[in-house]
Amino acid sequence: MLSVQSVKQKLYDVGVTRNIIEMDEVNVLPEYIDEENGENILYACSGGYDTVDWLIVCTNKKILLLNRFFMTGLRDMEFPLSDITSVTASYEGGSGSLTITKFIEDFTIDYIKRPFLETMVDTIERAREALKCEKTKPLPVENTSLDYHATIIEQNKQIIGLLTDILNEIRTR
């Protein structure tokens, strides 16, 4: 597991400002980063959600939000990059909002300073594109057996079932 000091150094290396690096939430960030499976911190900033400040972290696998509030303790939210359908920014003056769309659900984080928001959106888009490229690599020859194809067919059936459930839920609204 990463140390707090190595996380702070990584944040510094990717251009995160000192006021973000010194947030209390950074001290628990190592628990959320799966370095052993290749997860890396790409960028971080802060923003407002639910009337409090959150640490927003983009890794090569997810968007992570952390908030340590004295009344409720530590709260976290994760958005796997593979589940995100779009990321948009809207601006008003020197700050703006980040909207993450996960299938048909929008999640908006406000009060992000404009330059940090621009960098975060760009970082998320690049991470999503890299993940897509990683997923479209050709299969190794040893993975083209009949068992492998049967597994893919079964997974596709499960995905079709989930999409059908989502579509039915939308129709009932």
N, C-alpha and C positions, 0 to 999 in steps of 0.2 A: 504494500500500500504506500502511496505517496506520503511524504511528510508535509506538514503545513508550510515549512520553509521552501520546499521544492515547488509547491503549488504557487506560493507568492512569487518565486523567481520566474516560473512559467508565465504567470500573469504579467509580470514586468516585461518579460521577453516579447510578448505579443502586443505590447503597447498599452496596457491597461494603466490608468492613472492611479497614483498613490492613494487617493481617497477611497477608491474601490478596493484596492489591495488590503487596506486597513479595516474593511468592514468585518464585523464579528462573524458573518456567515462564511467567510473565507476559511476560518479555523475548522469548520466541519466539512469543507469541500472535498478533502481527500477521501472521505467515506463514500462519496458519490461518483468518483472517477475510477473506472475499471481499467487501470493501466495495463494489467496483465493480459487483457484481451484487446490491446491496441487503442484504447480510448485516450484521446489527447484534448487538452483545453486549447481552443482556437481563439476565443475572445470572451470578454466579460464587461458588463456595465451595470448600472442600476436603473431601476424604474419603479413607478408606483402602480400598485394593484391593491384593491381592497383598503384603500386609504393609508397604506404603509409602504415603506421602501423595501424592494426585493433585489437581491443579487441575481442577475441574469447571466447565465454562462452558456456559451455555445461550445460543444465538443464536436468531434468528427462523427458522433453517433446520436446526439440528442441536444435539446435545449433544456436546461435545468434552471429552475427558479428556487431560491432559498430565502427564507425570512426567519429571523430569530426575534420574536416579540416577547417581551417579559410577561405578558398576560397569557399567551397561548403556547409558549415554547417555540420549538423549531417547526416550521412548516416548509414543505417542499412540493414541487410539481415538476414532472418530467414529461417532455414531448419527444418521443423518438423521431429522428429525422425522417425515417421511412413512413411515418404516419402523417406527416405534414404535407398538405396539398398546396398551400401557398403561404407566403410571408409578405406583408405589405407594411409600408410606413406612411403615416400622414403627419404633416408638419403644421405647426402654428407658432410663429415667432421663432425663438431660439430652441424650442423643444418640440417633441412630437410623440407619437404613439406607434407601437409595434403591434400589429395584429397577426396572430398565428392562426391559420385555418387548418384544422385537423378534421378531415373528411368534410362534414357539413357544419361543424361547430367552430365558432370564432372565439378567440381568447385575446383580449387587448390589454397591453401594459402601457401606461401613460407616463408622462413626465420624464422622458429620456432626452437628454441634451442632444441637439441636432447632430453634431459630428460623431457622437458615440452611436446614435441610432443608425446613421448612414453606414458606419463601419460594421455594426451588428447585422444589419440586413444583408450587406454584401458578404459577410462571413457565413451567414446561414445559407445563402444561396449557393456559394461555392462549396460548402460542406454537403449540401443536398445533391449537387451535381456530381461531386466526387463519389458519393455513396451510390448514385445511379450507375456510374461508370464501373464501380467495383462489382455491382450486382450483374452487370452485363458481360463480364469477362467470359470467354469460352469455357465450357466445362472440360476438366481433365478427362482424358480417355478412360481412365479407370471408373469414372462416375457415370458412364453411359450404359450400364447394365440394365436389364429388364427390371430388376428390383428398384433401381433408381427412378426409372420412368414411372413405375407404379406409384412410387412415393410422390412424385411430382403431380401425377393425375389426382391422387387423393388430396393433396394440398390444394389443388385448383378447385376441387369439389367443395372443400371447406370454405374457400374464399367466395365461391359463388353462393354458398348458403348464407354467409355473413352479409354479402351484398344484397341478397334477396330480403333478408331480415331488415336491413337498413331501409331499403326501398319500401317495404311494407309499412314500416314505422312512419316514414315520411308521408305515405299515402293516407294514413289514419289521422294525421294532424289536421 
